[in-house]
């Protein structure tokens, strides 16, 4: 198989897995806190077909990877009705935090599996071993990136729900009015502005450093498991 196609496959597989678990975590915590909306709409499933957005989960991330642009994507959001939660304000904070927290746990699992792979098959030069290692490597970074990226206080990211819950009610209502413009602001910050002023390095300065810092700790875990 063409090396480029292998690289794209090794990106899409972990990305879809990370996004699906992220979304299902939102729905499970919402159900635990009183909102069964996701369960009623059969979205508490790990079946990717129930969550994948063809453009946001497959086409856009694959294209961005091929052109070496910052890779991001989205799935169909799991429906959450804040007014069915036992405590809408703090419940939404917990629901929002569940997605990034799940990604950080998955990154830890990926690090352990990568370490075990290196420990048991480290001397193998088979294409399959290399492909699995590439998937696990991407799985760690993608989960760390999704967790930290989604904690940005920009609507509709999870971080915005957490900030909204921390603000006084009047300020929270004003902040919530930014939600319809969040996706446009995201494209502006990550794609439009860098293409016009590449020296600003928005992603390089503000997004990548914490991802690299956290990723370094996960790779240290992988090395520990591998016995290096």
C-alpha positions in Angstrom: 0.0 0.0 0.0 1.2 3.5 -0.8 3.1 5.0 2.2 0.9 8.1 2.2 -2.3 6.1 2.4 -0.8 4.1 5.3 0.0 7.4 7.1 -3.5 8.7 6.5 -5.0 5.4 7.7 -2.8 5.5 10.8 -4.2 9.0 11.4 -7.9 8.4 10.7 -8.2 5.1 12.8 -7.0 6.6 16.1 -8.8 9.9 15.4 -12.1 8.2 14.9 -11.6 6.1 18.0 -10.6 9.0 20.1 -13.5 11.2 18.9 -16.1 8.4 19.4 -15.0 7.7 23.0 -14.9 11.4 23.7 -18.5 11.9 22.5 -19.8 8.8 24.3 -18.2 9.9 27.5 -20.3 13.1 27.3 -23.5 11.1 26.9 -22.7 8.6 29.7 -21.9 11.3 32.2 -25.1 13.2 31.2 -27.1 10.1 31.8 -25.5 9.5 35.2 -26.4 13.1 36.1 -30.1 12.9 35.0 -30.2 13.5 31.3 -31.1 10.4 29.2 -31.3 12.3 25.9 -28.3 10.6 24.3 -29.5 7.2 25.5 -33.0 7.8 24.1 -31.4 8.7 20.7 -29.2 5.6 20.7 -26.0 7.6 20.8 -24.4 5.8 23.7 -22.8 3.4 21.3 -19.2 2.8 20.3 -20.3 2.2 16.7 -18.4 4.9 14.7 -21.3 5.1 12.2 -23.5 6.7 14.9 -21.0 9.4 15.6 -18.9 10.0 12.5 -19.4 13.2 10.5 -18.1 12.4 7.0 -16.6 15.9 6.6 -15.4 16.7 10.1 -14.2 13.2 11.1 -12.7 11.9 7.9 -12.3 14.3 4.9 -11.1 17.4 6.7 -8.6 15.8 9.0 -7.2 13.7 6.1 -6.9 16.8 3.9 -5.2 18.8 6.7 -2.7 16.0 7.3 -1.9 15.8 3.6 -1.2 19.5 3.3 0.7 19.5 6.7 -1.8 22.0 8.3 -3.0 21.8 11.9 -5.2 18.7 12.1 -8.5 18.9 13.8 -11.9 17.4 13.3 -15.3 16.8 14.9 -18.0 14.2 15.2 -21.8 14.5 15.4 -22.2 16.0 18.9 -23.9 13.7 21.4 -27.1 15.5 22.4 -27.3 16.8 25.9 -30.2 18.7 27.4 -28.9 20.8 30.2 -32.3 21.4 31.6 -32.8 17.6 32.2 -29.6 17.5 34.3 -30.1 17.3 38.1 -28.0 20.5 38.4 -27.9 22.1 35.0 -25.0 24.5 35.8 -22.5 22.2 37.4 -23.9 19.2 35.5 -22.8 20.8 32.2 -19.4 21.4 33.6 -19.0 17.7 34.5 -20.4 16.6 31.1 -18.0 18.9 29.3 -15.0 17.7 31.3 -15.8 14.0 30.7 -14.7 14.1 27.0 -11.2 15.5 27.6 -10.7 13.3 30.7 -11.6 10.3 28.7 -9.0 11.3 26.0 -6.3 11.6 28.7 -7.1 8.1 30.0 -7.0 6.7 26.4 -3.7 8.4 25.9 -2.4 6.5 28.9 -3.8 3.2 27.6 -2.1 3.9 24.3 1.2 4.6 26.0 1.0 1.3 27.9 0.2 -0.6 24.7 3.0 1.1 22.8 5.4 0.2 25.6 4.2 -3.5 25.6 4.6 -3.6 21.8 8.2 -2.3 22.0 8.9 -4.7 24.9 7.6 -7.8 23.0 8.1 -7.0 19.3 10.7 -4.3 19.4 13.1 -6.2 17.2 10.4 -7.0 14.6 10.7 -5.2 11.3 7.4 -6.4 9.9 5.1 -3.9 8.1 2.2 -4.9 10.5 4.2 -4.1 13.6 5.3 -0.8 12.1 1.7 0.1 11.2 0.4 -0.8 14.7 3.2 1.3 16.3 2.3 4.2 14.0 -1.3 3.9 15.1 -0.4 3.8 18.8 1.9 6.8 18.4 -0.8 8.8 16.7 -3.3 7.6 19.2 -1.3 9.1 22.1 -0.8 12.4 20.4 -4.3 12.7 19.0 -5.9 12.0 22.4 -3.7 14.5 24.2 -4.4 17.1 21.5 -8.1 16.5 21.6 -8.2 16.8 25.4 -6.2 20.0 25.6 -7.7 21.5 22.4 -11.2 20.9 23.6 -10.4 22.7 26.9 -9.9 26.0 25.0 -12.5 28.5 26.3 -13.9 29.0 22.8 -17.5 28.0 22.1 -18.5 25.3 21.3 -15.5 23.5 22.8 -15.8 21.8 26.2 -13.7 24.4 27.8 -16.4 27.0 27.1 -19.0 25.0 29.1 -16.6 24.8 32.0 -15.9 28.5 31.9 -19.6 29.3 31.5 -20.3 27.3 34.7 -17.7 29.2 36.6 -18.9 32.6 35.6 -21.6 34.6 37.5 -25.0 33.9 35.9 -25.2 37.3 34.1 -21.8 37.0 32.7 -22.5 33.4 31.7 -25.5 34.4 29.7 -23.4 37.0 27.8 -20.6 34.5 27.2 -23.2 31.9 25.9 -24.2 34.3 23.1 -20.7 33.7 21.5 -21.6 30.0 20.9 -23.1 30.4 17.4 -19.8 32.1 16.2 -17.4 29.5 17.7 -16.7 27.4 14.6 -16.1 30.4 12.5 -13.7 31.8 15.1 -11.9 28.5 15.1 -11.3 28.5 11.4 -10.2 32.1 11.6 -7.6 31.4 14.3 -6.3 28.1 12.9 -6.5 28.4 9.1 -7.2 32.0 7.9 -4.9 34.0 10.2 -1.9 31.6 9.9 -2.2 31.6 6.1 -2.1 35.4 6.0 0.4 36.0 8.9 2.4 32.7 9.2 4.9 34.3 11.6 2.2 34.6 14.3 2.4 30.9 14.9 -0.8 30.6 16.9 -0.8 26.8 17.0 3.0 26.6 17.5 2.9 29.1 20.4 -0.3 28.3 22.2 -1.5 24.8 21.4 1.6 22.7 20.7 3.7 23.5 23.8 1.2 22.0 26.3 0.5 19.1 23.9 4.2 18.4 23.7 4.7 18.7 27.4 1.9 16.3 28.2 2.8 14.0 25.4 6.4 13.8 26.8 5.0 12.3 30.0 3.0 9.7 28.2 6.0 8.7 26.1 7.9 8.4 29.4 5.3 6.0 30.6 5.6 4.0 27.3 9.4 3.8 27.8 8.9 2.7 31.4 6.6 -0.1 30.3 9.0 -1.1 27.5 11.8 -1.3 30.1 14.0 1.2 28.3 
